Amino acid sequence: MRKGLLFILMLMLAAFLAACGSSEDGESGSDSNGSEEASDSKWSEIQEKGEIVVGTSGTLFPASYYPEDSDEMTGYDVEIMREVADRLGLELKFEEYGVDGLLSAINSGRIDAVINDMEVTKARQEQFTFSEPYKYSYSTMIVRESDLSGIEKLEDLEGKTHGGGATTVFSQIAEHFGAETKTYGNVTNDVYLRDVENGNTDFIINDYYLQSLALKALPNIEVQLHPDLKFHPTNSAIVMPDDASEMKKEIDAVLQEMHEDGTLTKLSEEFFGGKDASKKPEADIREIEGLEL
């Protein structure tokens, strides 16, 4: 059983070290010889057994997590995958892995796909097949309420200290602009936020929706989302083996149905505090030139 506020805070820490920001892409692509036959074989195998095995972390709030006092996993990503499997007429089995092990589990054949707020990047697309996105977001940053940590534009990050994971996309962005990243062990989310509040760090870059929920959970810490900085637009999608074209075709068709009938919007509003992450943000989101991910 997961119990109490400490567990919720630990879940939300996972969001700061999460898959959407991981820059480690696992091993090289699957040994399929790039053939359509391999792709059809994978989908035929799934259909034959009537089950799809999907990897997720179970610790990434609100995408994939266990609610307090519950042994049943849920979350935006988890419920999307349940609906996809149901519409495809398949049984669904989740396998839980740490973030760093999810993509490797695809390559080893232990799982058929991954859903864990996984950001679509060029490097990952060279090794894996991605569905059409089910979540659209962007990065922003948490700063001090009193002075916005002295940050008016991204170029002001030079010489400042970022709180985050060493191998995340978010730390890559911070370091791209000349900041130093302070890394943490297994600490709760309030430690991250209080370090910004007391000046031990200056800012935390992460996903807009996840940071919004973190601040809502810890309203007494005097930090806020930067009011002006929106950057690095992101897409999250289901990850499949390399050359899984038939599998992608089937899953994409279902995701399109879920877009059109409002299912994705309904699930997003349930898990993201009434916000619709299934649609592209209307705001002008700054691209970061020269950042290779």
LOLODREN-258746 format. One record per residue (C-alpha): residue number from 1; residue in three letters; x, y, z. Coordinates in steps of 0.5 Angstrom, whole numbers, plus 500, padded with zeros to 3 digits. Layout:
% LOLODREN-258746
<atom><seq>NUM</seq><type>ALA</type><X>X</X><Y>Y</Y><Z>Z</Z></atom>
...
This chain:
% LOLODREN-258746
<atom><seq>1</seq><type>MET</type><X>500</X><Y>500</Y><Z>500</Z></atom>
<atom><seq>2</seq><type>ARG</type><X>502</X><Y>507</Y><Z>499</Z></atom>
<atom><seq>3</seq><type>LYS</type><X>500</X><Y>511</Y><Z>504</Z></atom>
<atom><seq>4</seq><type>GLY</type><X>500</X><Y>519</Y><Z>506</Z></atom>
<atom><seq>5</seq><type>LEU</type><X>503</X><Y>525</Y><Z>504</Z></atom>
<atom><seq>6</seq><type>LEU</type><X>510</X><Y>523</Y><Z>504</Z></atom>
<atom><seq>7</seq><type>PHE</type><X>508</X><Y>518</Y><Z>498</Z></atom>
<atom><seq>8</seq><type>ILE</type><X>504</X><Y>523</Y><Z>494</Z></atom>
<atom><seq>9</seq><type>LEU</type><X>510</X><Y>528</Y><Z>495</Z></atom>
<atom><seq>10</seq><type>MET</type><X>515</X><Y>522</Y><Z>493</Z></atom>
<atom><seq>11</seq><type>LEU</type><X>510</X><Y>521</Y><Z>487</Z></atom>
<atom><seq>12</seq><type>MET</type><X>511</X><Y>528</Y><Z>485</Z></atom>
<atom><seq>13</seq><type>LEU</type><X>519</X><Y>528</Y><Z>485</Z></atom>
<atom><seq>14</seq><type>ALA</type><X>518</X><Y>522</Y><Z>480</Z></atom>
<atom><seq>15</seq><type>ALA</type><X>515</X><Y>527</Y><Z>476</Z></atom>
<atom><seq>16</seq><type>PHE</type><X>521</X><Y>532</Y><Z>476</Z></atom>
<atom><seq>17</seq><type>LEU</type><X>526</X><Y>526</Y><Z>474</Z></atom>
<atom><seq>18</seq><type>ALA</type><X>521</X><Y>523</Y><Z>470</Z></atom>
<atom><seq>19</seq><type>ALA</type><X>521</X><Y>520</Y><Z>463</Z></atom>
<atom><seq>20</seq><type>CYS</type><X>519</X><Y>526</Y><Z>459</Z></atom>
<atom><seq>21</seq><type>GLY</type><X>525</X><Y>529</Y><Z>461</Z></atom>
<atom><seq>22</seq><type>SER</type><X>530</X><Y>523</Y><Z>461</Z></atom>
<atom><seq>23</seq><type>SER</type><X>535</X><Y>524</Y><Z>455</Z></atom>
<atom><seq>24</seq><type>GLU</type><X>538</X><Y>516</Y><Z>456</Z></atom>
<atom><seq>25</seq><type>ASP</type><X>535</X><Y>512</Y><Z>450</Z></atom>
<atom><seq>26</seq><type>GLY</type><X>537</X><Y>505</Y><Z>452</Z></atom>
<atom><seq>27</seq><type>GLU</type><X>540</X><Y>501</Y><Z>447</Z></atom>
<atom><seq>28</seq><type>SER</type><X>540</X><Y>501</Y><Z>439</Z></atom>
<atom><seq>29</seq><type>GLY</type><X>534</X><Y>499</Y><Z>436</Z></atom>
<atom><seq>30</seq><type>SER</type><X>531</X><Y>492</Y><Z>435</Z></atom>
<atom><seq>31</seq><type>ASP</type><X>534</X><Y>487</Y><Z>430</Z></atom>
<atom><seq>32</seq><type>SER</type><X>529</X><Y>487</Y><Z>425</Z></atom>
<atom><seq>33</seq><type>ASN</type><X>533</X><Y>488</Y><Z>419</Z></atom>
<atom><seq>34</seq><type>GLY</type><X>528</X><Y>494</Y><Z>418</Z></atom>
<atom><seq>35</seq><type>SER</type><X>523</X><Y>489</Y><Z>414</Z></atom>
<atom><seq>36</seq><type>GLU</type><X>516</X><Y>490</Y><Z>414</Z></atom>
<atom><seq>37</seq><type>GLU</type><X>515</X><Y>482</Y><Z>415</Z></atom>
<atom><seq>38</seq><type>ALA</type><X>518</X><Y>483</Y><Z>422</Z></atom>
<atom><seq>39</seq><type>SER</type><X>513</X><Y>489</Y><Z>423</Z></atom>
<atom><seq>40</seq><type>ASP</type><X>507</X><Y>484</Y><Z>421</Z></atom>
<atom><seq>41</seq><type>SER</type><X>510</X><Y>479</Y><Z>425</Z></atom>
<atom><seq>42</seq><type>LYS</type><X>510</X><Y>483</Y><Z>432</Z></atom>
<atom><seq>43</seq><type>TRP</type><X>503</X><Y>485</Y><Z>431</Z></atom>
<atom><seq>44</seq><type>SER</type><X>501</X><Y>478</Y><Z>429</Z></atom>
<atom><seq>45</seq><type>GLU</type><X>504</X><Y>475</Y><Z>435</Z></atom>
<atom><seq>46</seq><type>ILE</type><X>500</X><Y>480</Y><Z>439</Z></atom>
<atom><seq>47</seq><type>GLN</type><X>494</X><Y>479</Y><Z>436</Z></atom>
<atom><seq>48</seq><type>GLU</type><X>495</X><Y>471</Y><Z>436</Z></atom>
<atom><seq>49</seq><type>LYS</type><X>496</X><Y>471</Y><Z>444</Z></atom>
<atom><seq>50</seq><type>GLY</type><X>490</X><Y>477</Y><Z>445</Z></atom>
<atom><seq>51</seq><type>GLU</type><X>495</X><Y>481</Y><Z>450</Z></atom>
<atom><seq>52</seq><type>ILE</type><X>499</X><Y>487</Y><Z>449</Z></atom>
<atom><seq>53</seq><type>VAL</type><X>504</X><Y>488</Y><Z>454</Z></atom>
<atom><seq>54</seq><type>VAL</type><X>506</X><Y>495</Y><Z>456</Z></atom>
<atom><seq>55</seq><type>GLY</type><X>512</X><Y>498</Y><Z>460</Z></atom>
<atom><seq>56</seq><type>THR</type><X>510</X><Y>504</Y><Z>465</Z></atom>
<atom><seq>57</seq><type>SER</type><X>514</X><Y>506</Y><Z>471</Z></atom>
<atom><seq>58</seq><type>GLY</type><X>508</X><Y>506</Y><Z>476</Z></atom>
<atom><seq>59</seq><type>THR</type><X>511</X><Y>512</Y><Z>480</Z></atom>
<atom><seq>60</seq><type>LEU</type><X>510</X><Y>518</Y><Z>475</Z></atom>
<atom><seq>61</seq><type>PHE</type><X>504</X><Y>522</Y><Z>478</Z></atom>
<atom><seq>62</seq><type>PRO</type><X>499</X><Y>524</Y><Z>474</Z></atom>
<atom><seq>63</seq><type>ALA</type><X>501</X><Y>519</Y><Z>468</Z></atom>
<atom><seq>64</seq><type>SER</type><X>502</X><Y>513</Y><Z>472</Z></atom>
<atom><seq>65</seq><type>TYR</type><X>502</X><Y>512</Y><Z>479</Z></atom>
<atom><seq>66</seq><type>TYR</type><X>498</X><Y>508</Y><Z>485</Z></atom>
<atom><seq>67</seq><type>PRO</type><X>493</X><Y>513</Y><Z>489</Z></atom>
<atom><seq>68</seq><type>GLU</type><X>494</X><Y>513</Y><Z>496</Z></atom>
<atom><seq>69</seq><type>ASP</type><X>491</X><Y>507</Y><Z>500</Z></atom>
<atom><seq>70</seq><type>SER</type><X>490</X><Y>503</Y><Z>493</Z></atom>
<atom><seq>71</seq><type>ASP</type><X>494</X><Y>497</Y><Z>490</Z></atom>
<atom><seq>72</seq><type>GLU</type><X>491</X><Y>499</Y><Z>483</Z></atom>
<atom><seq>73</seq><type>MET</type><X>495</X><Y>503</Y><Z>478</Z></atom>
<atom><seq>74</seq><type>THR</type><X>492</X><Y>509</Y><Z>474</Z></atom>
<atom><seq>75</seq><type>GLY</type><X>494</X><Y>516</Y><Z>471</Z></atom>
<atom><seq>76</seq><type>TYR</type><X>493</X><Y>519</Y><Z>464</Z></atom>
<atom><seq>77</seq><type>ASP</type><X>497</X><Y>515</Y><Z>461</Z></atom>
<atom><seq>78</seq><type>VAL</type><X>495</X><Y>508</Y><Z>464</Z></atom>
<atom><seq>79</seq><type>GLU</type><X>488</X><Y>510</Y><Z>463</Z></atom>
<atom><seq>80</seq><type>ILE</type><X>489</X><Y>511</Y><Z>455</Z></atom>
<atom><seq>81</seq><type>MET</type><X>493</X><Y>505</Y><Z>454</Z></atom>
<atom><seq>82</seq><type>ARG</type><X>487</X><Y>501</Y><Z>458</Z></atom>
<atom><seq>83</seq><type>GLU</type><X>482</X><Y>504</Y><Z>453</Z></atom>
<atom><seq>84</seq><type>VAL</type><X>487</X><Y>503</Y><Z>447</Z></atom>
<atom><seq>85</seq><type>ALA</type><X>487</X><Y>496</Y><Z>449</Z></atom>
<atom><seq>86</seq><type>ASP</type><X>480</X><Y>495</Y><Z>450</Z></atom>
<atom><seq>87</seq><type>ARG</type><X>478</X><Y>498</Y><Z>443</Z></atom>
<atom><seq>88</seq><type>LEU</type><X>483</X><Y>493</Y><Z>440</Z></atom>
<atom><seq>89</seq><type>GLY</type><X>480</X><Y>487</Y><Z>443</Z></atom>
<atom><seq>90</seq><type>LEU</type><X>486</X><Y>486</Y><Z>447</Z></atom>
<atom><seq>91</seq><type>GLU</type><X>488</X><Y>484</Y><Z>454</Z></atom>
<atom><seq>92</seq><type>LEU</type><X>493</X><Y>489</Y><Z>457</Z></atom>
<atom><seq>93</seq><type>LYS</type><X>498</X><Y>487</Y><Z>462</Z></atom>
<atom><seq>94</seq><type>PHE</type><X>503</X><Y>492</Y><Z>465</Z></atom>
<atom><seq>95</seq><type>GLU</type><X>510</X><Y>491</Y><Z>467</Z></atom>
<atom><seq>96</seq><type>GLU</type><X>513</X><Y>496</Y><Z>471</Z></atom>
<atom><seq>97</seq><type>TYR</type><X>520</X><Y>498</Y><Z>470</Z></atom>
<atom><seq>98</seq><type>GLY</type><X>525</X><Y>504</Y><Z>473</Z></atom>
<atom><seq>99</seq><type>VAL</type><X>525</X><Y>510</Y><Z>467</Z></atom>
<atom><seq>100</seq><type>ASP</type><X>532</X><Y>508</Y><Z>465</Z></atom>
<atom><seq>101</seq><type>GLY</type><X>529</X><Y>501</Y><Z>464</Z></atom>
<atom><seq>102</seq><type>LEU</type><X>523</X><Y>502</Y><Z>460</Z></atom>
<atom><seq>103</seq><type>LEU</type><X>526</X><Y>503</Y><Z>453</Z></atom>
<atom><seq>104</seq><type>SER</type><X>531</X><Y>497</Y><Z>454</Z></atom>
<atom><seq>105</seq><type>ALA</type><X>525</X><Y>493</Y><Z>455</Z></atom>
<atom><seq>106</seq><type>ILE</type><X>522</X><Y>494</Y><Z>449</Z></atom>
<atom><seq>107</seq><type>ASN</type><X>529</X><Y>492</Y><Z>445</Z></atom>
<atom><seq>108</seq><type>SER</type><X>530</X><Y>486</Y><Z>449</Z></atom>
<atom><seq>109</seq><type>GLY</type><X>523</X><Y>483</Y><Z>447</Z></atom>
<atom><seq>110</seq><type>ARG</type><X>520</X><Y>483</Y><Z>455</Z></atom>
<atom><seq>111</seq><type>ILE</type><X>515</X><Y>488</Y><Z>453</Z></atom>
<atom><seq>112</seq><type>ASP</type><X>511</X><Y>490</Y><Z>447</Z></atom>
<atom><seq>113</seq><type>ALA</type><X>510</X><Y>498</Y><Z>448</Z></atom>
<atom><seq>114</seq><type>VAL</type><X>512</X><Y>503</Y><Z>453</Z></atom>
<atom><seq>115</seq><type>ILE</type><X>507</X><Y>509</Y><Z>455</Z></atom>
<atom><seq>116</seq><type>ASN</type><X>510</X><Y>513</Y><Z>461</Z></atom>
<atom><seq>117</seq><type>ASP</type><X>509</X><Y>521</Y><Z>458</Z></atom>
<atom><seq>118</seq><type>MET</type><X>515</X><Y>519</Y><Z>454</Z></atom>
<atom><seq>119</seq><type>GLU</type><X>517</X><Y>525</Y><Z>450</Z></atom>
<atom><seq>120</seq><type>VAL</type><X>518</X><Y>524</Y><Z>442</Z></atom>
<atom><seq>121</seq><type>THR</type><X>525</X><Y>526</Y><Z>440</Z></atom>
<atom><seq>122</seq><type>LYS</type><X>530</X><Y>525</Y><Z>434</Z></atom>
<atom><seq>123</seq><type>ALA</type><X>534</X><Y>521</Y><Z>438</Z></atom>
<atom><seq>124</seq><type>ARG</type><X>529</X><Y>516</Y><Z>440</Z></atom>
<atom><seq>125</seq><type>GLN</type><X>526</X><Y>516</Y><Z>433</Z></atom>
<atom><seq>126</seq><type>GLU</type><X>532</X><Y>513</Y><Z>430</Z></atom>
<atom><seq>127</seq><type>GLN</type><X>531</X><Y>507</Y><Z>435</Z></atom>
<atom><seq>128</seq><type>PHE</type><X>524</X><Y>506</Y><Z>436</Z></atom>
<atom><seq>129</seq><type>THR</type><X>517</X><Y>507</Y><Z>433</Z></atom>
<atom><seq>130</seq><type>PHE</type><X>512</X><Y>512</Y><Z>436</Z></atom>
<atom><seq>131</seq><type>SER</type><X>505</X><Y>513</Y><Z>436</Z></atom>
<atom><seq>132</seq><type>GLU</type><X>501</X><Y>520</Y><Z>434</Z></atom>
<atom><seq>133</seq><type>PRO</type><X>502</X><Y>524</Y><Z>440</Z></atom>
<atom><seq>134</seq><type>TYR</type><X>496</X><Y>523</Y><Z>446</Z></atom>
<atom><seq>135</seq><type>LYS</type><X>499</X><Y>529</Y><Z>450</Z></atom>
<atom><seq>136</seq><type>TYR</type><X>502</X><Y>536</Y><Z>448</Z></atom>
<atom><seq>137</seq><type>SER</type><X>506</X><Y>540</Y><Z>453</Z></atom>
<atom><seq>138</seq><type>TYR</type><X>512</X><Y>545</Y><Z>453</Z></atom>
<atom><seq>139</seq><type>SER</type><X>517</X><Y>547</Y><Z>459</Z></atom>
<atom><seq>140</seq><type>THR</type><X>517</X><Y>552</Y><Z>464</Z></atom>
<atom><seq>141</seq><type>MET</type><X>520</X><Y>554</Y><Z>470</Z></atom>
<atom><seq>142</seq><type>ILE</type><X>519</X><Y>554</Y><Z>478</Z></atom>
<atom><seq>143</seq><type>VAL</type><X>522</X><Y>561</Y><Z>480</Z></atom>
<atom><seq>144</seq><type>ARG</type><X>522</X><Y>565</Y><Z>487</Z></atom>
<atom><seq>145</seq><type>GLU</type><X>516</X><Y>569</Y><Z>488</Z></atom>
<atom><seq>146</seq><type>SER</type><X>520</X><Y>575</Y><Z>491</Z></atom>
<atom><seq>147</seq><type>ASP</type><X>524</X><Y>576</Y><Z>485</Z></atom>
<atom><seq>148</seq><type>LEU</type><X>523</X><Y>571</Y><Z>479</Z></atom>
<atom><seq>149</seq><type>SER</type><X>530</X><Y>569</Y><Z>481</Z></atom>
<atom><seq>150</seq><type>GLY</type><X>533</X><Y>574</Y><Z>477</Z></atom>
<atom><seq>151</seq><type>ILE</type><X>530</X><Y>571</Y><Z>471</Z></atom>
<atom><seq>152</seq><type>GLU</type><X>527</X><Y>575</Y><Z>465</Z></atom>
<atom><seq>153</seq><type>LYS</type><X>529</X><Y>571</Y><Z>459</Z></atom>
<atom><seq>154</seq><type>LEU</type><X>532</X><Y>564</Y><Z>458</Z></atom>
<atom><seq>155</seq><type>GLU</type><X>539</X><Y>568</Y><Z>457</Z></atom>
<atom><seq>156</seq><type>ASP</type><X>539</X><Y>570</Y><Z>464</Z></atom>
<atom><seq>157</seq><type>LEU</type><X>540</X><Y>563</Y><Z>466</Z></atom>
<atom><seq>158</seq><type>GLU</type><X>548</X><Y>563</Y><Z>465</Z></atom>
<atom><seq>159</seq><type>GLY</type><X>551</X><Y>563</Y><Z>472</Z></atom>
<atom><seq>160</seq><type>LYS</type><X>545</X><Y>560</Y><Z>476</Z></atom>
<atom><seq>161</seq><type>THR</type><X>543</X><Y>554</Y><Z>479</Z></atom>
<atom><seq>162</seq><type>HIS</type><X>538</X><Y>549</Y><Z>476</Z></atom>
<atom><seq>163</seq><type>GLY</type><X>535</X><Y>543</Y><Z>481</Z></atom>
<atom><seq>164</seq><type>GLY</type><X>534</X><Y>537</Y><Z>477</Z></atom>
<atom><seq>165</seq><type>GLY</type><X>536</X><Y>530</Y><Z>475</Z></atom>
<atom><seq>166</seq><type>ALA</type><X>543</X><Y>530</Y><Z>471</Z></atom>
<atom><seq>167</seq><type>THR</type><X>541</X><Y>526</Y><Z>465</Z></atom>
<atom><seq>168</seq><type>THR</type><X>534</X><Y>530</Y><Z>464</Z></atom>
<atom><seq>169</seq><type>VAL</type><X>532</X><Y>534</Y><Z>458</Z></atom>
<atom><seq>170</seq><type>PHE</type><X>531</X><Y>539</Y><Z>463</Z></atom>
<atom><seq>171</seq><type>SER</type><X>538</X><Y>539</Y><Z>465</Z></atom>
<atom><seq>172</seq><type>GLN</type><X>540</X><Y>539</Y><Z>458</Z></atom>
<atom><seq>173</seq><type>ILE</type><X>536</X><Y>546</Y><Z>457</Z></atom>
<atom><seq>174</seq><type>ALA</type><X>539</X><Y>549</Y><Z>463</Z></atom>
<atom><seq>175</seq><type>GLU</type><X>546</X><Y>547</Y><Z>461</Z></atom>
<atom><seq>176</seq><type>HIS</type><X>545</X><Y>550</Y><Z>454</Z></atom>
<atom><seq>177</seq><type>PHE</type><X>544</X><Y>557</Y><Z>457</Z></atom>
<atom><seq>178</seq><type>GLY</type><X>550</X><Y>556</Y><Z>462</Z></atom>
<atom><seq>179</seq><type>ALA</type><X>547</X><Y>554</Y><Z>468</Z></atom>
<atom><seq>180</seq><type>GLU</type><X>549</X><Y>549</Y><Z>473</Z></atom>
<atom><seq>181</seq><type>THR</type><X>545</X><Y>543</Y><Z>475</Z></atom>
<atom><seq>182</seq><type>LYS</type><X>545</X><Y>541</Y><Z>483</Z></atom>
<atom><seq>183</seq><type>THR</type><X>543</X><Y>534</Y><Z>483</Z></atom>
<atom><seq>184</seq><type>TYR</type><X>539</X><Y>530</Y><Z>489</Z></atom>
<atom><seq>185</seq><type>GLY</type><X>538</X><Y>523</Y><Z>491</Z></atom>
<atom><seq>186</seq><type>ASN</type><X>532</X><Y>520</Y><Z>493</Z></atom>
<atom><seq>187</seq><type>VAL</type><X>528</X><Y>527</Y><Z>496</Z></atom>
<atom><seq>188</seq><type>THR</type><X>521</X><Y>529</Y><Z>496</Z></atom>
<atom><seq>189</seq><type>ASN</type><X>519</X><Y>534</Y><Z>492</Z></atom>
<atom><seq>190</seq><type>ASP</type><X>518</X><Y>540</Y><Z>497</Z></atom>
<atom><seq>191</seq><type>VAL</type><X>526</X><Y>539</Y><Z>498</Z></atom>
<atom><seq>192</seq><type>TYR</type><X>527</X><Y>542</Y><Z>491</Z></atom>
<atom><seq>193</seq><type>LEU</type><X>522</X><Y>547</Y><Z>492</Z></atom>
<atom><seq>194</seq><type>ARG</type><X>524</X><Y>550</Y><Z>498</Z></atom>
<atom><seq>195</seq><type>ASP</type><X>531</X><Y>550</Y><Z>495</Z></atom>
<atom><seq>196</seq><type>VAL</type><X>529</X><Y>555</Y><Z>490</Z></atom>
<atom><seq>197</seq><type>GLU</type><X>525</X><Y>559</Y><Z>496</Z></atom>
<atom><seq>198</seq><type>ASN</type><X>531</X><Y>559</Y><Z>500</Z></atom>
<atom><seq>199</seq><type>GLY</type><X>536</X><Y>561</Y><Z>494</Z></atom>
<atom><seq>200</seq><type>ASN</type><X>540</X><Y>554</Y><Z>494</Z></atom>
<atom><seq>201</seq><type>THR</type><X>538</X><Y>553</Y><Z>487</Z></atom>
<atom><seq>202</seq><type>ASP</type><X>535</X><Y>559</Y><Z>483</Z></atom>
<atom><seq>203</seq><type>PHE</type><X>530</X><Y>555</Y><Z>478</Z></atom>
<atom><seq>204</seq><type>ILE</type><X>527</X><Y>548</Y><Z>476</Z></atom>
<atom><seq>205</seq><type>ILE</type><X>525</X><Y>547</Y><Z>469</Z></atom>
<atom><seq>206</seq><type>ASN</type><X>520</X><Y>541</Y><Z>468</Z></atom>
<atom><seq>207</seq><type>ASP</type><X>513</X><Y>540</Y><Z>464</Z></atom>
<atom><seq>208</seq><type>TYR</type><X>508</X><Y>545</Y><Z>465</Z></atom>
<atom><seq>209</seq><type>TYR</type><X>503</X><Y>541</Y><Z>467</Z></atom>
<atom><seq>210</seq><type>LEU</type><X>507</X><Y>537</Y><Z>472</Z></atom>
<atom><seq>211</seq><type>GLN</type><X>510</X><Y>543</Y><Z>475</Z></atom>
<atom><seq>212</seq><type>SER</type><X>503</X><Y>546</Y><Z>476</Z></atom>
<atom><seq>213</seq><type>LEU</type><X>500</X><Y>540</Y><Z>480</Z></atom>
<atom><seq>214</seq><type>ALA</type><X>507</X><Y>540</Y><Z>484</Z></atom>
<atom><seq>215</seq><type>LEU</type><X>505</X><Y>548</Y><Z>486</Z></atom>
<atom><seq>216</seq><type>LYS</type><X>498</X><Y>546</Y><Z>487</Z></atom>
<atom><seq>217</seq><type>ALA</type><X>500</X><Y>540</Y><Z>492</Z></atom>
<atom><seq>218</seq><type>LEU</type><X>505</X><Y>545</Y><Z>496</Z></atom>
<atom><seq>219</seq><type>PRO</type><X>502</X><Y>552</Y><Z>496</Z></atom>
<atom><seq>220</seq><type>ASN</type><X>506</X><Y>554</Y><Z>502</Z></atom>
<atom><seq>221</seq><type>ILE</type><X>512</X><Y>555</Y><Z>499</Z></atom>
<atom><seq>222</seq><type>GLU</type><X>514</X><Y>561</Y><Z>496</Z></atom>
<atom><seq>223</seq><type>VAL</type><X>515</X><Y>559</Y><Z>489</Z></atom>
<atom><seq>224</seq><type>GLN</type><X>511</X><Y>560</Y><Z>482</Z></atom>
<atom><seq>225</seq><type>LEU</type><X>511</X><Y>558</Y><Z>475</Z></atom>
<atom><seq>226</seq><type>HIS</type><X>515</X><Y>564</Y><Z>471</Z></atom>
<atom><seq>227</seq><type>PRO</type><X>509</X><Y>568</Y><Z>468</Z></atom>
<atom><seq>228</seq><type>ASP</type><X>513</X><Y>569</Y><Z>461</Z></atom>
<atom><seq>229</seq><type>LEU</type><X>517</X><Y>564</Y><Z>459</Z></atom>
<atom><seq>230</seq><type>LYS</type><X>514</X><Y>558</Y><Z>455</Z></atom>
<atom><seq>231</seq><type>PHE</type><X>519</X><Y>554</Y><Z>451</Z></atom>
<atom><seq>232</seq><type>HIS</type><X>521</X><Y>547</Y><Z>448</Z></atom>
<atom><seq>233</seq><type>PRO</type><X>514</X><Y>544</Y><Z>446</Z></atom>
<atom><seq>234</seq><type>THR</type><X>514</X><Y>537</Y><Z>447</Z></atom>
<atom><seq>235</seq><type>ASN</type><X>509</X><Y>531</Y><Z>445</Z></atom>
<atom><seq>236</seq><type>SER</type><X>508</X><Y>525</Y><Z>449</Z></atom>
<atom><seq>237</seq><type>ALA</type><X>507</X><Y>518</Y><Z>445</Z></atom>
<atom><seq>238</seq><type>ILE</type><X>506</X><Y>511</Y><Z>446</Z></atom>
<atom><seq>239</seq><type>VAL</type><X>513</X><Y>508</Y><Z>444</Z></atom>
<atom><seq>240</seq><type>MET</type><X>514</X><Y>501</Y><Z>440</Z></atom>
<atom><seq>241</seq><type>PRO</type><X>519</X><Y>497</Y><Z>437</Z></atom>
<atom><seq>242</seq><type>ASP</type><X>523</X><Y>499</Y><Z>431</Z></atom>
<atom><seq>243</seq><type>ASP</type><X>519</X><Y>498</Y><Z>424</Z></atom>
<atom><seq>244</seq><type>ALA</type><X>513</X><Y>497</Y><Z>428</Z></atom>
<atom><seq>245</seq><type>SER</type><X>509</X><Y>500</Y><Z>422</Z></atom>
<atom><seq>246</seq><type>GLU</type><X>503</X><Y>495</Y><Z>423</Z></atom>
<atom><seq>247</seq><type>MET</type><X>502</X><Y>496</Y><Z>430</Z></atom>
<atom><seq>248</seq><type>LYS</type><X>503</X><Y>503</Y><Z>430</Z></atom>
<atom><seq>249</seq><type>LYS</type><X>497</X><Y>504</Y><Z>424</Z></atom>
<atom><seq>250</seq><type>GLU</type><X>492</X><Y>500</Y><Z>429</Z></atom>
<atom><seq>251</seq><type>ILE</type><X>494</X><Y>504</Y><Z>435</Z></atom>
<atom><seq>252</seq><type>ASP</type><X>494</X><Y>511</Y><Z>431</Z></atom>
<atom><seq>253</seq><type>ALA</type><X>487</X><Y>509</Y><Z>429</Z></atom>
<atom><seq>254</seq><type>VAL</type><X>484</X><Y>508</Y><Z>436</Z></atom>
<atom><seq>255</seq><type>LEU</type><X>488</X><Y>514</Y><Z>438</Z></atom>
<atom><seq>256</seq><type>GLN</type><X>485</X><Y>518</Y><Z>433</Z></atom>
<atom><seq>257</seq><type>GLU</type><X>478</X><Y>516</Y><Z>435</Z></atom>
<atom><seq>258</seq><type>MET</type><X>479</X><Y>518</Y><Z>442</Z></atom>
<atom><seq>259</seq><type>HIS</type><X>481</X><Y>525</Y><Z>440</Z></atom>
<atom><seq>260</seq><type>GLU</type><X>475</X><Y>525</Y><Z>436</Z></atom>
<atom><seq>261</seq><type>ASP</type><X>470</X><Y>523</Y><Z>441</Z></atom>
<atom><seq>262</seq><type>GLY</type><X>473</X><Y>527</Y><Z>446</Z></atom>
<atom><seq>263</seq><type>THR</type><X>476</X><Y>521</Y><Z>451</Z></atom>
<atom><seq>264</seq><type>LEU</type><X>483</X><Y>524</Y><Z>451</Z></atom>
<atom><seq>265</seq><type>THR</type><X>480</X><Y>531</Y><Z>453</Z></atom>
<atom><seq>266</seq><type>LYS</type><X>476</X><Y>527</Y><Z>458</Z></atom>
<atom><seq>267</seq><type>LEU</type><X>482</X><Y>523</Y><Z>461</Z></atom>
<atom><seq>268</seq><type>SER</type><X>486</X><Y>529</Y><Z>461</Z></atom>
<atom><seq>269</seq><type>GLU</type><X>481</X><Y>534</Y><Z>465</Z></atom>
<atom><seq>270</seq><type>GLU</type><X>481</X><Y>528</Y><Z>470</Z></atom>
<atom><seq>271</seq><type>PHE</type><X>488</X><Y>528</Y><Z>471</Z></atom>
<atom><seq>272</seq><type>PHE</type><X>491</X><Y>535</Y><Z>470</Z></atom>
<atom><seq>273</seq><type>GLY</type><X>486</X><Y>539</Y><Z>474</Z></atom>
<atom><seq>274</seq><type>GLY</type><X>481</X><Y>541</Y><Z>468</Z></atom>
<atom><seq>275</seq><type>LYS</type><X>486</X><Y>542</Y><Z>463</Z></atom>
<atom><seq>276</seq><type>ASP</type><X>486</X><Y>539</Y><Z>456</Z></atom>
<atom><seq>277</seq><type>ALA</type><X>493</X><Y>536</Y><Z>455</Z></atom>
<atom><seq>278</seq><type>SER</type><X>491</X><Y>532</Y><Z>449</Z></atom>
<atom><seq>279</seq><type>LYS</type><X>491</X><Y>539</Y><Z>444</Z></atom>
<atom><seq>280</seq><type>LYS</type><X>497</X><Y>543</Y><Z>442</Z></atom>
<atom><seq>281</seq><type>PRO</type><X>497</X><Y>549</Y><Z>446</Z></atom>
<atom><seq>282</seq><type>GLU</type><X>495</X><Y>556</Y><Z>443</Z></atom>
<atom><seq>283</seq><type>ALA</type><X>501</X><Y>560</Y><Z>446</Z></atom>
<atom><seq>284</seq><type>ASP</type><X>507</X><Y>562</Y><Z>442</Z></atom>
<atom><seq>285</seq><type>ILE</type><X>512</X><Y>557</Y><Z>445</Z></atom>
<atom><seq>286</seq><type>ARG</type><X>519</X><Y>558</Y><Z>444</Z></atom>
<atom><seq>287</seq><type>GLU</type><X>524</X><Y>553</Y><Z>440</Z></atom>
<atom><seq>288</seq><type>ILE</type><X>531</X><Y>553</Y><Z>443</Z></atom>
<atom><seq>289</seq><type>GLU</type><X>536</X><Y>553</Y><Z>437</Z></atom>
<atom><seq>290</seq><type>GLY</type><X>542</X><Y>549</Y><Z>437</Z></atom>
<atom><seq>291</seq><type>LEU</type><X>539</X><Y>544</Y><Z>442</Z></atom>
<atom><seq>292</seq><type>GLU</type><X>540</X><Y>537</Y><Z>440</Z></atom>
<atom><seq>293</seq><type>LEU</type><X>536</X><Y>532</Y><Z>443</Z></atom>
